[in-house]
Amino acid sequence: MIKSHHKFKYIPIVVFTTSHAGSDIKQSYDFGVNSYITKPASYDELVSLMKTTTDFWLNAVHMHRE
């Protein structure tokens, strides 16, 4: 629904979840998410993952802008 609006078409959608279920992963990508990330168990791992994810989406990826 978000990506159907022209202003938000190119905004990356990242799912953070505790689910490892293949059906959840497939359904998320079917709905148009750009990344499906399973949350780690520890706080320190979560902080590290958030830094990596933020760096990837804000610094490494070249996004299309209208």
VEXDREN-2710 file (C-alpha; in Angstrom, 1 decimal):
% VEXDREN-2710
k/r/px/py/pz
1/MET/0.0/0.0/0.0
2/ILE/2.8/2.4/0.8
3/LYS/4.6/1.9/-2.5
4/SER/1.4/2.4/-4.5
5/HIS/1.6/6.1/-3.6
6/HIS/3.9/8.0/-6.1
7/LYS/5.7/9.9/-3.4
8/PHE/6.7/6.7/-1.5
9/LYS/7.3/4.4/-4.5
10/TYR/11.0/4.2/-4.0
11/ILE/11.2/4.2/-0.2
12/PRO/12.9/1.0/1.0
13/ILE/10.7/-1.1/3.3
14/VAL/12.7/-3.2/5.8
15/VAL/11.0/-5.8/8.0
16/PHE/12.5/-6.5/11.4
17/THR/11.0/-9.5/12.9
18/THR/11.6/-12.5/15.2
19/SER/10.1/-14.9/12.6
20/HIS/12.3/-17.3/10.7
21/ALA/9.2/-18.9/9.0
22/GLY/9.6/-19.3/5.2
23/SER/6.0/-18.4/4.7
24/ASP/6.5/-15.0/6.5
25/ILE/9.6/-14.3/4.4
26/LYS/7.9/-15.2/1.1
27/GLN/4.8/-13.2/2.0
28/SER/6.9/-10.1/3.0
29/TYR/8.7/-10.1/-0.3
30/ASP/5.4/-10.8/-2.2
31/PHE/4.1/-7.6/-0.5
32/GLY/7.2/-5.7/-1.8
33/VAL/9.6/-5.4/1.1
34/ASN/13.2/-4.7/0.2
35/SER/14.8/-6.5/3.2
36/TYR/13.6/-9.1/5.7
37/ILE/15.8/-9.1/8.8
38/THR/15.4/-11.4/11.7
39/LYS/16.2/-9.8/15.0
40/PRO/19.1/-11.2/17.0
41/ALA/18.6/-12.4/20.6
42/SER/21.0/-10.1/22.4
43/TYR/20.8/-6.3/22.7
44/ASP/24.4/-5.8/21.6
45/GLU/23.8/-7.9/18.4
46/LEU/20.7/-5.8/17.7
47/VAL/22.6/-2.5/18.1
48/SER/25.3/-3.9/15.7
49/LEU/22.6/-5.0/13.2
50/MET/20.9/-1.7/13.3
51/LYS/24.1/0.1/12.6
52/THR/24.9/-2.2/9.7
53/THR/21.4/-1.9/8.3
54/THR/21.4/1.9/8.6
55/ASP/24.8/2.2/7.0
56/PHE/23.7/-0.1/4.1
57/TRP/20.4/1.8/3.4
58/LEU/21.7/5.3/4.0
59/ASN/25.3/5.1/2.7
60/ALA/25.9/2.1/0.5
61/VAL/22.7/2.0/-1.6
62/HIS/22.0/4.5/-4.4
63/MET/18.3/5.2/-4.3
64/HIS/16.3/6.5/-7.2
65/ARG/14.8/9.9/-6.4
66/GLU/12.1/11.7/-8.3
END
